Amino acid sequence: MNDAAAESDGILKSSPLAFPWRTPDPFLFCAYHDDRYPAGNESMGPAASLEGREPGSDFEGRDGWRMYHGETVPGFPQHPHRGFETVTIARRGWIDHADSLGALARFGPGPSGEKGPPAGGGPSDVRPDVQWITAGKGIVHSEMFPLPNRHGPNPLELFQIWLNLPKADKLADPHFTMFWSRDVPVHAERDAQGRLTEVTVIAGRIGEDAAPNPPPHSWAARPDSHVAIWTIRMEPGARWSLPPAAEGANRTLYYFRGNSVKAGTGSFRAGTSLELRAAAEIALENGSAESEFLLLQGRPISEPVVQYGPFVMNTRREIEEGFQDFQRTGFGGWPWPSDDPVHPRDESRFARHADGRVEKP
């Protein structure tokens, strides 16, 4: 497909996916975690040898899974964030959260009322829980991936998306919220042959299906930001048109699972990102296998971005001030007895907020 034909279809550019996925303003990046963890041990870590892995920094993917920064349980022990937001979409497995606000959570996919996520099963069998955190002026949190199933695999699949904050909100009070699977709408359409396309709406809206309200200081909370975060699943052979969005928004479609799809006049394999013209309607025709996509869209913030690890500000001086604030205050301190807390094996999905309020889906 030549560039002129591609652009006339609304497809501006295609490129292979690499970890982490590159994202345009207002997003900072997207990490897609897909780990095939083995059975868990008594500590809910992997019941497998950790020999050959780098303790505290295991990202190689040996045997199809990673410990990340965890040493007993996989995951990310306590670490600070400032100046942006994290949106975590839990598609398989459990995520145990703790933070410096005093909030705790366990979340993972499943229909409302289910005690915990299924131990196996394909992604089409589940609906995600979503955690949305505004780091603002500073938060410390941990994200651990316990392995509760002692007798079989513990697959984990999630997206973590970093969404930038504009200068006016970079030092907002931190905010923690959960969108439980029951609250996240799924928009369904069938083509003329009855083949299904489902759109899970984490941010934005499609037709009459609108996502839950984002945190109050989020860029996504501004009606003119046109932020959308959707996951899209298409049955084999399904045809569906991605509706147009506002001119001037950045829009990217990440094709992460499947065989092939026709988009406009081009054909693409899984493992491809497609940069789209936001105001164009994009006709999609799926190939012979179920396909899944992540769509990220938003009007750019169009401000300078200076990033140093988990600190994202507008100037280098603000980064230095952020580190000084963290050294002085610890962003509220760490109230938990370990850097990598996990909840009891038989604990169901829940969230305990900093004010003591408890949610159980």
C-alpha positions in Angstrom: 0.0 0.0 0.0 1.5 3.3 -1.0 1.6 6.3 1.4 -1.0 8.3 -0.6 -3.5 5.4 -0.6 -2.9 4.8 3.1 -3.5 8.5 4.0 -6.7 8.6 1.9 -7.9 5.6 4.0 -7.2 7.5 7.1 -4.1 5.4 8.0 -1.2 7.7 8.3 1.5 5.2 9.4 2.1 1.6 10.4 4.9 0.3 12.6 5.8 -2.8 14.5 5.0 -3.0 18.2 7.9 -3.0 20.6 7.9 -3.0 24.4 6.8 -0.5 25.7 4.4 0.6 23.0 5.0 4.1 21.8 2.2 6.5 22.2 1.5 10.1 21.1 0.6 13.1 23.2 -1.4 13.1 25.5 -0.2 9.6 26.4 3.3 8.8 27.5 3.5 5.1 26.9 1.6 1.8 27.1 3.1 -1.3 28.7 1.4 -4.6 27.6 2.1 -7.4 30.1 1.3 -11.0 29.0 2.9 -13.5 31.4 2.2 -17.2 31.5 3.0 -17.8 35.2 3.2 -21.3 36.5 1.4 -22.7 39.6 2.0 -20.6 42.7 3.8 -21.6 45.9 2.8 -21.0 49.5 3.9 -17.3 49.2 1.9 -16.9 46.0 5.2 -16.6 44.1 6.0 -18.9 41.2 6.5 -22.6 42.2 9.5 -22.7 39.9 13.2 -22.1 40.1 14.3 -18.5 39.9 17.8 -19.5 38.9 19.2 -17.5 36.0 16.9 -14.5 36.7 18.2 -11.1 37.8 16.9 -10.6 41.3 14.8 -7.4 41.5 15.0 -6.7 37.8 13.8 -9.6 35.7 12.4 -8.4 32.4 13.8 -11.1 30.0 10.7 -13.2 29.7 12.5 -16.6 30.4 9.9 -19.4 30.1 7.2 -16.9 29.2 7.1 -14.9 32.4 8.9 -12.3 34.4 9.4 -11.3 38.0 9.8 -7.7 37.1 11.1 -5.9 40.3 9.5 -8.5 42.6 11.8 -11.0 44.4 9.2 -13.3 46.0 6.0 -12.4 44.2 6.1 -10.9 40.6 5.4 -7.2 40.2 6.5 -3.8 41.2 7.2 -3.1 44.9 6.7 0.5 46.2 7.8 3.2 43.9 6.9 6.9 43.5 5.0 8.7 40.7 4.5 12.4 40.0 2.9 14.5 37.3 0.8 12.0 35.3 -1.8 9.3 35.6 -1.8 5.5 35.3 -4.7 3.5 33.8 -4.3 -0.2 34.5 -6.6 -2.6 32.6 -6.6 -6.0 34.2 -7.6 -8.7 31.7 -6.3 -11.8 33.4 -4.8 -12.6 36.8 -4.8 -10.6 40.0 -3.2 -7.2 40.8 -2.7 -6.4 44.5 -2.4 -2.6 45.1 -1.2 -0.6 48.1 -0.3 3.1 48.2 0.9 6.0 50.4 -2.6 7.4 50.7 -3.6 4.3 52.7 -5.6 2.7 49.9 -5.5 -1.0 49.1 -7.1 -3.1 46.4 -7.2 -6.4 44.7 -8.6 -6.4 41.2 -8.8 -8.6 38.1 -11.3 -9.6 35.4 -14.6 -11.3 35.8 -18.4 -10.7 35.8 -19.9 -8.8 38.7 -20.0 -10.9 41.8 -17.3 -13.4 40.8 -15.0 -14.1 43.7 -11.8 -13.8 41.7 -10.6 -13.9 38.1 -10.6 -17.3 36.3 -7.3 -19.2 36.5 -7.4 -19.8 32.7 -9.6 -19.0 29.8 -9.1 -16.8 26.9 -9.4 -13.0 27.0 -12.8 -13.2 25.2 -14.2 -14.9 28.3 -13.5 -12.0 30.7 -14.3 -8.4 31.3 -11.6 -6.1 32.9 -11.5 -4.3 36.1 -9.7 -0.9 35.6 -7.7 1.1 38.1 -7.2 4.8 37.5 -4.7 6.7 39.6 -3.9 10.5 39.3 -0.4 10.8 40.8 -0.6 14.6 40.7 1.8 16.1 43.3 3.0 12.6 44.3 2.0 9.1 45.3 3.9 5.9 46.2 2.3 2.6 45.3 3.0 -1.0 44.7 1.5 -3.3 42.1 2.1 -7.0 42.8 0.9 -10.0 40.8 0.1 -12.8 43.2 -0.3 -16.4 41.9 -3.1 -17.9 43.9 -3.6 -21.1 41.9 -1.4 -23.9 43.4 -2.4 -26.6 41.0 -2.2 -25.0 37.5 -1.1 -21.9 35.6 -1.7 -18.3 36.7 -1.8 -16.3 33.5 -1.5 -12.5 33.8 -2.5 -10.0 31.1 -2.8 -6.3 31.6 -2.3 -2.9 30.0 -0.8 0.0 31.9 -1.2 3.3 30.1 0.5 6.5 31.3 -1.6 9.5 30.5 0.0 12.9 30.9 -1.4 15.8 33.0 -1.3 19.4 31.8 0.8 21.9 33.8 -2.3 23.2 35.6 -3.0 19.8 37.1 0.5 18.3 37.6 0.4 19.1 41.3 -3.2 18.2 41.9 -4.0 16.1 45.0 -3.5 12.4 44.1 -6.6 10.4 43.4 -7.3 6.6 43.4 -10.4 5.1 41.8 -11.6 1.7 40.5 -13.9 0.9 37.6 -15.2 -2.6 38.3 -16.0 -4.8 35.4 -19.7 -4.4 36.0 -19.3 -0.6 35.5 -17.3 -0.7 32.2 -19.7 -0.7 29.2 -19.2 -3.1 26.3 -20.6 -1.8 23.0 -21.6 -4.7 20.7 -22.3 -4.6 16.9 -23.0 -7.4 14.5 -22.3 -7.1 10.7 -24.6 -8.3 8.0 -23.4 -11.9 8.5 -24.0 -11.7 12.2 -20.3 -11.6 13.2 -19.7 -9.8 16.4 -17.4 -6.8 17.2 -17.2 -5.7 20.9 -15.8 -2.5 22.1 -14.9 -2.2 25.9 -15.1 1.5 26.7 -12.6 2.5 29.5 -12.6 6.2 28.5 -14.7 8.2 26.1 -17.9 6.9 24.5 -19.2 5.1 21.4 -22.8 5.5 20.5 -24.9 5.5 23.7 -22.2 3.6 25.7 -20.1 6.0 27.8 -17.3 5.1 30.2 -17.4 5.9 33.9 -16.2 9.4 34.8 -12.5 9.8 35.0 -10.8 11.4 38.0 -11.6 15.1 38.3 -8.1 16.4 37.4 -7.6 14.0 34.5 -7.0 15.4 31.0 -9.8 12.8 30.1 -12.2 14.7 32.3 -12.2 17.7 29.9 -14.9 17.3 27.3 -12.8 18.9 24.6 -9.9 16.5 25.2 -11.6 13.7 23.2 -9.7 11.1 25.2 -10.8 7.5 24.3 -9.4 4.2 25.6 -11.1 1.2 24.1 -10.3 -2.4 23.6 -11.8 -4.0 20.5 -12.5 -7.7 19.9 -13.6 -8.9 16.4 -14.8 -12.4 15.7 -13.2 -14.2 12.7 -14.4 -12.6 9.5 -16.2 -9.7 11.2 -16.6 -6.4 9.5 -16.9 -3.1 11.4 -16.1 0.5 10.9 -14.3 2.5 13.5 -16.3 5.8 13.7 -14.6 9.1 13.2 -13.4 11.3 16.0 -12.7 15.0 16.4 -10.2 16.5 14.0 -6.9 17.3 15.7 -6.9 14.4 18.1 -4.1 11.9 18.0 -5.4 8.4 17.4 -3.6 5.0 17.3 -4.9 1.5 16.9 -2.6 -1.2 18.4 -3.2 -4.7 16.8 -1.9 -7.0 19.5 -3.7 -10.4 19.0 -4.9 -12.2 15.9 -3.8 -13.2 12.5 -4.5 -10.5 10.0 -6.9 -7.6 9.4 -7.8 -5.4 6.5 -7.9 -1.7 7.4 -8.9 0.6 4.6 -7.2 -0.8 1.5 -4.2 -2.3 3.5 -3.7 -5.6 5.1 -1.8 -5.9 8.4 -0.6 -8.6 10.7 -0.9 -8.7 14.5 1.9 -6.9 16.2 1.3 -3.7 14.3 0.4 -0.2 15.4 -1.6 2.0 13.0 -1.5 5.8 13.4 -4.9 7.0 12.2 -6.4 10.3 11.0 -8.8 10.9 13.8 -11.6 12.4 11.6 -11.6 9.4 9.2 -13.9 6.4 9.4 -11.8 3.3 9.2 -13.3 0.1 7.7 -12.0 -3.0 9.3 -12.4 -6.6 8.0 -11.0 -9.3 10.3 -9.1 -12.4 9.1 -9.6 -16.0 10.0 -8.8 -15.7 13.7 -10.3 -13.6 16.5 -8.5 -10.3 16.6 -8.0 -7.8 19.4 -6.9 -4.1 19.4 -6.3 -1.3 21.8 -7.3 2.2 20.7 -5.8 5.3 22.3 -7.0 8.7 21.3 -6.8 12.2 22.6 -6.3 15.9 21.8 -2.6 16.6 22.5 -1.7 18.7 25.6 1.0 20.3 23.6 3.3 21.3 26.5 6.9 20.4 27.1 7.5 17.0 28.6 10.5 16.3 30.8 10.6 12.8 32.2 13.0 11.2 34.6 11.8 7.7 35.5 8.4 7.9 37.2 8.5 11.8 37.4 6.9 13.7 34.4 7.0 17.5 34.5 7.4 20.4 32.2 10.9 21.5 33.1 14.1 20.0 34.5 13.9 22.3 37.5 10.4 20.8 38.3 11.9 17.3 38.1 14.6 18.3 40.6 11.9 19.9 42.9 9.9 16.6 42.7 12.9 14.5 43.9 13.5 17.0 46.7 9.8 16.8 47.7 10.0 13.0 47.7 13.1 12.9 49.8 11.6 15.3 52.3 8.0 13.9 52.5 8.1 10.4 51.0 4.8 11.6 49.3 3.0 10.7 52.5 5.2 7.9 53.6 4.8 4.1 53.3 2.3 2.8 55.9 2.7 -0.9 55.1 5.0 -3.5 56.7 6.7 -4.5 53.5 7.6 -2.9 50.2 5.6 -5.6 48.3 2.4 -6.3 50.2 0.0 -9.0 48.9 -3.4 -9.8 50.2 -4.5 -13.2 51.5 -4.9 -16.0 49.0 -8.7 -16.3 49.5 -9.3 -12.5 49.5 -11.9 -11.5 46.9 -11.7 -8.4 44.7 -12.0 -5.3 46.8 -10.9 -1.7 47.2 -10.3 0.1 50.5 -10.0 3.8 50.0 -7.9 6.2 52.0 -11.1 7.4 53.9 -11.8 3.8 55.0 -14.6 3.2 52.5 -14.6 -0.3 51.2 -15.9 -1.5 47.8 -16.6 -5.1 46.9 -17.9 -5.9 43.4 
